[in-house]
Amino acid sequence: MPEHEPSREVPTFRHEVLATVFRVGKVDRTGPLGLHVLAWQRAREPYEGRWALPSAPLQSDETMEECLVRTLAARVDLAGVAHSEQLETRSDLGRDPFRRTVATAYLALVPTDVDPALPDHAAWRLVDTLPPMAFDHADVVTAAAQRLRAKLSYTNLGFALAPPTFTINQLRAIYRAALGHDLDATNLQRVLQRRGQLEATGRTVAAGPAGGRPATEYRFTSRVARTTDPFAVLRPS
């Protein structure tokens, strides 16, 4: 063994936090619901004109969670984020053409009843038809969507996409948009109630223009993420 280790250059690099923020909303004014991600259009190089996820460099005096809050507050008014969790860390050497940058990505969810004002350069972009994205952000969105779809099957995470109260048909539409496939409303209700996720509020919602009986109103029993069935999969109807 050598008496002294050879000296090595102290690495210097940028560590940023990426925010992958999802919200279920209408694809257009009359269309169905779809899963959207918050993005902003870059005004400078690299990737000028391309869309990117909100991000900010991690400061020496803050945690990554604090950096996430700062990032969202600086980009948009997102006090309505119902859930956030760390997704992954990316450290590919060439992911930023300007300088060495390590990125820790977070998944965040906004309920359908929260519609924050966005600056002109920001928009909710449909996950299934993303525009050209900067850096590796398209891959991050894909990874975040896969995480969300998996956790909707075995946790109660639907609470973070849904409004405080809803009908089963409204909840079905939210799950359908987030999962990317259709679900049977009766089966969804049975599964979520069996897992203790849903409870009736004791109120009903008036029937729509097509008529019919008033629909029962429900809510999630908890608005804190928890695993309810670790091996479950919500399959297409």
C-alpha positions, 0 to 999 in steps of 0.5 A: 500500500502506498503511504499517500494517496495520489492527490485528486482534483476536487470535483465541482459541478452544479446540482439542480432540482427538477420539478415534474408537476402533473395535473389532470385537465381538459385536453381542449375546451370540449375534449376529455381529460388528459394528464398534463405536465408543467413546463416553461419555454426557454428564452436562451441557450442551450436549447433556446425555444425548447420546453423544460421542467422548472428547475433551480440550482441547489444552494449550500444552505438548503435541503433539496425539498426546500429548493423544490419549494423555492423553484415552484414559488419562483416559477409559478404560484403553486401553493396548491401542490397536494403531494411531492416526492423524490423521483430520481437523480440523473448524472449523465456526463453530457446531460448539460452541454454547458457544464457538469450538472447533476439533477435530482427530479421530484414528482409533484401533483396538483388537484383538478380544482387548483388552476394556478396563474402561469406566466406567459412562457409557461404552460400545462403540456399534454404528457402524451404529445410533448413538444421538443424538450430541453436536456433529458427532460422528456425522459424525466417526464416519462419516468415520472408518469410511470411512477405516478401510474404505478402508485395509483394502483397500490396507494391512495395517491389519487387524492392528490389529483382529485378535488376534495369531493367528487362523484365516482364518474368524476373520479373515474375520468381522473384515473382514466386520464392519469393511467392512460386507459379506461376503467370500469366505474363500479369496479374502481369504486369497489376496489378503492372502498375495499382498500379503505380509500373512499367514503361517502360524504352523505351528500348527492350531486344533481344529475346533469343535462342528460337527467338520471338519478342524483349521484353520491358524493365521495371523498378520500379518507386520507389526503396523506400518501400511503400504500393500501395494496402493495401488489395491486394493478388497476387494469383496463376495463 
